[in-house]
Amino acid sequence: MLERSPTRFEMFAAQAAACAMFLFGVPTHAHALGREHLASQSRTDSASPDPAKASTSSRKWITHRIVPRETLDEIGKRYGVSANEITAWNKKSIQSGLKAGRTLRINARVVPPPREKITYVVQFGDTWAEIATKYNVELGDLRAWNTKVPKQFRSGQKITVYTNPRPRAVTQIAQANDPNVGQPMVPSLPVFDVPAGGVSIGKPTRGRLVNAVQLPESDLYDVRRPDEAWGSSHTVLQVQTAIASFRQQAGYDGKIIIGAISERNGGRFRPHRSHQSGRDVDIRLPKKRGADLKSDNPADIDWEMSWKMIDAFIDTGEIEYIFLDYSRQKRLYDAARRLGVPSSELAKAIQYPRSRKTNNGIVRHAEGHLVHVHVRVECPDDQARCETDR
C-alpha cells in the first residue's frame, strides 16, 4: 500500500490554497459552526453524584442531553434505569420539568450511542412511518419536530430527526481489559450505528456516491458544513471510530473541525479536484489550549496531539493516504519522536525525512495542506466499483 505513483499528489497543488480557504475561512481560518450537543458519554468517571446509591461494578456514569419531547420513562428505558432513579440523581435539574438542551447525570446499566440531531433529506417513496422506524423514534415525535413540513412531503424535503440508536450492554463498553489479570479497566469505543448501503463509485477524482450517508452531528467533532459532509457508510464509520479512539486515548478535549467530505451525490465538488466519491475527509489539526482557532501559525498547532489523531486514523487499518504539506511534516515527525514512537514505525507512517517526491509513508505531501489534513479512506472489500487513483 505504501509503494504508489506520485503523479496523483501533483493534482493537489493548483487547488490546495483554494481548498483551505473554502473549508476553513479566509485565509485558511477555521470557524466552528455551533451545534446542539445532544448526548455525550463522560470522559472522566472519577466523580459521581451519589456513589452510595448505585453499584459501580456494572454501571457507568454518563451525561445525557435532553432532546425535545423526551420523557423520563423514555430516558430510563435507554439506559436501563427507572424514572425514579433519574429523578433522585437530578433533583435540581428537573424541578421545573424536563427541558430540551438540559443535561442529566445517569448511572447507566446500558450505554447506547448518543442521540444525534440530523437533517434527513426525503427520498422518493419515503413515508413518515418509515423514517421514524429507520431512526427508532416515535412517529408523533417526528411529526412534532417538523410542524412546518406538510404531511404529504415531497422528495428533497428536509426534515429534522433526533436519532435514537438502540442501546448496548454497558459491560461491552465499560472495559477493554480483563480485570482478572491485573490490568486497568479501560473504556472501549462506542459502537456507532451507521446506515448501511452508502457506496463509493469510481475514483476520488472521478466518482460519485450512491445512498450517501451524512456524517452526523456529534460531541466528538464539529461539522463545518453538514451539506458537504456526505460519505460512504465505510468512510463515516472510520471517521467516527478514529476520532472516538483519539479522544479516548489522548484525552484531547479541544475542538476537532471536520471540513469537506463530498456532496450528497458525489461528483464534481469545487474547488476540490477530489472529494468526489465520499472517501476524502478534511480535518483541521488540533490546536494548543488557548490558541486562536483562526490562527495559521504552525506554532499554535498541537503537534503531539496531531500525531495522536493521525495515528488513530492509521490504526483503523482503513486509511489509504493522509495528505499534509511537506513543510509541516518535520513538526509532526519530531512530535512523534518526542512521544517515543520508533523511527521504524514512523518510516511506514510519514514521508518525511525522505524527499517529498518519494512514494513512502501514509502521510504524504500535498501542497497547501498547512493547517488541516486530508484523510483518504481505503475502498472496502465489498465495494467492487470503488476505485483507487493510480
N, C-alpha and C positions, 0 to 999 in steps of 0.2 A: 504493500500500500504506500510505502514511502518513496519508491522509485517512480516518479511521474515526470512527464514532459513539462518544461517550464513555460511553454507558449501560452497556456491559459492564464497565467498570472499577469502577463503583459496587458491583457484586456482591461485590467482594473485601473491602470494609470490615468487614462484620459478622463475617467468619470469619478475617481475616488474623492476628490475635493468636493465636487458637487454632491456626491453621496453623503458625505459627512455633514455638509451644510443642510441638506434636505432632511436628514434624520434627526439631527440634534441641535439645529438652530444656526444662528449666524454669529461668528464664524465657527462652525463645528461645536456650538454650545449645546449642552443638554438642558432640556426643560421637562421636568417630570410632571406628567398630567396627574391631576387629582383624581382619585377614585375612591369608591366606597369600599372599605375593607369589611368583608362580611364575616369571616371566621378565621381564627388563627390558633395554632397549637402553641402553647407556651414553650419558649426555647429554654427556659430555666424552670425547674420544678423544685427548687430548694425551699420555697415557702408555699404554704397552702393556708386557706382561710381558717380551717379548723381540723387539723390532722387527727384530733381525738375522735372525731365523729365518722371517720371512714378509713378503711384499710388501704394502705398504700401498696400492698403487695400485688394487688390485682387491678388497681385503678391508676389513672393518670390525670393530674390536674391540667385542664385546658381552659382557654379563653374563648367564649362563643360570642359572636356579634349578632344581635337580633336582627332578623330580616322582617320586612313588612308582613303583617297578618300572622306571624308566628305565635303559637300558644305555648304555655309551659308544658302541657302534655306532649305536644309535638317535639319540643326540645328534649324533654326527658326520654322520649322514645328513641331519639337519635343516639343518645349517649348511654342508654341502659340504666337510667336513674329515674326516680319519681319526681313529680312536680313538687311535692313537699320538701324533698331534699334540696332542690334548686332554690326554693324559697328560703330555706334555712341558711344556705350559703350566701345568699344575695339579698338580705332583708332590706338594706338601704337602697339598693339599685332598683328594686321593683315595688317600693312602697306606693308609688303612684301608677302602677301598672307597667306592662311591657311596652317599651317604645323602640321603634326601629332605630338601629345605629348604636344603641347602648350595648355594653358588654356584660357578660355573666361569667363568673368563675364556676366551673363544674368539675367534680371529681368523677371522671367518666369510667364506666366499665367497658365501653367500646368507644373507639375513636374513628369516626368516619372522616373521609376527605372533607375539606371545608366547603360550605355553601358559597357559591360564587355568583355574582351578578353578570350576566352575559346579554348581548344583543343577538337575538336569533332572527335570521332572515327567512321569511316564509318561502317554502319551496312549493312548486306546483303539486297539488294533491294533498297538501297538509291539512289537518284539521286541528282545532283547539285540543281535542281529547288526545290525539296522537302526540302532540308536542308536550302536553302535560305528562303523559306516560313516559315519554323519552327522557324527561328530566326529573321524574319521580316527584312531581308536585301535584297538588290538588287543582282540579280544573277551575274551581271557583277562585282560588288564589291567582291562577294565571290570568283569568279574565279581569280580576280586580287590579292587578299590576298594570293593566293595559286598557284602561277605561276609554281612551281616545281611539282605540283601534276598533273598527267595525267588526261585528260578529261574522260577517261574510268577508273575511280578508282576502287579499289577492297575493299572488306570487310576487316576491320582492318587498312585501311589507315588513317592517322591522318591529319586533316586539321584545319586551324586557322579560327575562326569566331569572329567577333566583334558584339556581340548580340545587338539587338535594341528593348528593351521592349517597348510596347505601353504606351503612356502617360496616366496619370490620372489627374483629376482636382486638381488644387493647393489648392482649398478650402477643399478638403478631407484630405490634408496632412498638411496644414498650421496651423490648430488649432484643439485642442482636447477638449477645454472647451468652454462653451457658454459665449461670451463677455457680454451678456445682464445681467448676474448675477454677474458681477463684478470680475470674475475670470481671471487670466492672460491667454493669448493665448499661448499655448504650442504646438510646432510641434509634430504631431503624427508620428507614424512609417511609413516608406515607405512600399508599397505593393510589395512583391517580386514575380516575375514570375518564379516559379519553375516548370519544366516539370513534368506532371503527369505520373503515371504508374510505378515509381520506388518502388519496393515491397521487403520487408524483408521476407525471408522464413526460418523457423526454429528458433533455439536459437542463441544467440550471440556467444556461444561456439561451436555450431554445426549447421551452417546455410549457407545461400547463398543469393545472390541478383539477382533479375530479373529486367531488364530495369533500371539499376543503373543510378543515377543522379550524375554528378560530381559537387562538391562544387566549384562555380566559383570564379575567382579572383575578389577581391573587395577592395575598400578603407577601409572597415570595419575591415579587418584582413589580415594576410599573410598566405598563404597556403604553408607549408614547402615542401611537395612532392605532386603535383597535381595528379600524377598517383596512389596515395594511399588515395585519398580524394573522394571516391565514396560512396554514401549512398542511402538510400531510399528517395523518394520525401519528406516524412514526416520529416525525420531527417534533410535534407538540409534546409527545411523551418524553423525548430525550431532553428537551429544554426544561420541562418541569422537574424531571428526575435529577438532572445535573445541578440545577440551581438549589434544589432542596438539599442535595448532598453537600454542596459547597457551604451553605448556611449552617448546616448541622455540624460539619467537620471543622470549619474555620471559625464559627461563631460570629460571622460578619453580620451586622445589623443595619448597615447603611443601605442606601438606595441602589437597586440594580435596575437599569433602564433598558427595556427592550425596544429596539427600533424596528426597522422593516423586516418582514419575512417575505410575504407575497400578497398580491391582491387576491380577492376571493376565487377567481377562476384561473389564477396564474397568468402566464403570458407576459408580454412586454410591460415593464414597470419602470418608467422613467423616474429619476435619472440613472437608474441601475442598468447594467448590462445583464447581470444575473438576476437572482431573486424571481425566477420565472416558474419554478416547479415546486415551491413550498419546502425547499431544503436549506435555504440560506437564511441565517438569522444574524442581525446586527445587534451587538450588546455593548453598552458603554462600560468602560473599565472602571472598577471600584475606585472611589476617591478616599483620601485620608479623612479622618474625622475632622470636621470643621472646615474642610476645603470648600471653595466655591464650586458648585456643580457646573457652572458655566465656564470655568477656567479651562484653558487649553494647555496650561503649563504642565509638562510631564512630571515636575516635582510634586504636583498636587495629587498625582495618581498613587494609590497604594499598590505598589508593585508586588509585594508579597501576597496580598490578597488577590491581586490579578492572577498571579501564578496559581494560587489555590483554586480559583474559579476555573481557569483554563484546564488545570489538571483534573477537576471534577468532570468536565466535558470529555476529556481524553479517556478517563476511567470508564465511561459508559461503553467503550469499545465500538461506538457507532458514529465516530466523527471521521470525516474524510480529510478536511483541512480546517485550520483556523488562520485567517489572514490578519497580519499585523505588519505595519511598516517596519522595514529593516532597521531604521534609525531608533526604534523603540525596543527592538528585541534584546539588545545588550542589557537594558534595565531589567527586563523580565528574566533573562538568564542569570544575572547577578543576584536578583532577589531569590530565585530558586536555589542557587548555591548557598546563600546565607541560611536558607531553611534546611540545608543539609541534603539536598537532592543530589544523588551521584551524577557525575558528568556523563557516565554511560547511559543513564536514563534520559538525561537532557539531550543527548545526541539523537535519540529517537524522537524527542518531542519538539525541539526547536531548531530551526535552520541555522541561526547564529551559533558559533562564530564562523561557520563556513560562509562562502560567498552567497550573496542574495540571488545569484543565478543558479545555484545548485538545486538539485531535486532531493533535498533531505529535510526530514522533520515534518511533523504535522503542522506546527506553526510556521507559516511561510510569508514571504514578503508580498505585500500589496500596497502600492504607493497611496499615501493619503490616509491610511488607517492609523491615525495617530492617537486618538483618544477612545477608540472603540475597536472591537474585534469583529470579524465576520466569520461566523461559525457555519461550516457546511456539513450537514449530516449525511451519512452514507445512505445509499439505496438499500432498503431492506430486501431480504432474500425473496419475500413473497410478492414483490412488485416487479414483474418481468419487464415492464415497459419503462421503468425508471432507468435513466442512463447517466453515466459519468462523463464529464468533459475530458477528452484525451487529446 
